[in-house]
Amino acid sequence: MPAILLIDDDLELGDLMHEYFTREGFQFESVANGRDGLARALTGEHDLVILDGMLPVLDGMEVLSQLRRRSHIPVIMLTARTAAHDRIAGLDTGADDYLPKPFNPGELLARVRAVLRRTQTAAALPKAAIEAGPVRINPATREVWKGDEPVQLTGAEFDILDLLVRSAGRIVSRDESAAVLYQREASPYERALDVHIGHLRRKLDSSGRDLIRTVRGVGYVFTTG
């Protein structure tokens, strides 16, 4: 029974989500401020965090930033702000997915299940380290190295890189990437995948753009030289 932690100061929403998710077979806990939510998220007792962007005591973006420094737990960000840059800010800080408020509970449930399927599938992959060019990944520990240097990635970034490295030399379409990451087709207006790719390029240092190339209108390809 997957355990979900909601960090949101909307108590009525917390009650509704508790009823909805427990009916769907989840363990569910809600916390109403950022400080206590961060403390609960770091206990290791949950499988996924649903995080509001605007919280009392400790802002949602700061909770996410602090959480990413110490945990790889998947995070779905909720935001009442409609501007694209506000949603991208959450992805930049390390969110795995985002959903604007107000939202349909069924869509949130689908996204929760998609992220959990992705993390569970990744855990079941063969454990041998995989190398492509200067990059080496270890699926068992979800560690990445470029040469001898470790590279710190979020869960979503690791899963995208894992897909690209396993498909080195082959174009991976945006729809294929979105299917692995979110179990849905890529929307032409959705920036999440592009943001994660941008993070990967920066974290793979100066050669990042040489390693992950964009095939305009199609997707991405990992090159080894």
Secondary structure, DSSP 8 states (H G I E B T S, - for coil): --EEEEE-S-HHHHHHHHHHHHHTT-EEEEESSHHHHHHHHTTS--SEEEEESS-SSS-HHHHHHHHHHH----EEEEES---HHHHHHHHHHT-SEEEESS--HHHHHHHHHHHHHHHHHHHHS--S-EEETTEEEETTTTEEEETTEEE---HHHHHHHHHHHHTTTS-EEHHHHHHHHHSS---TT--HHHHHHHHHHHHTGGGHHHHEEEETTTEEEE---
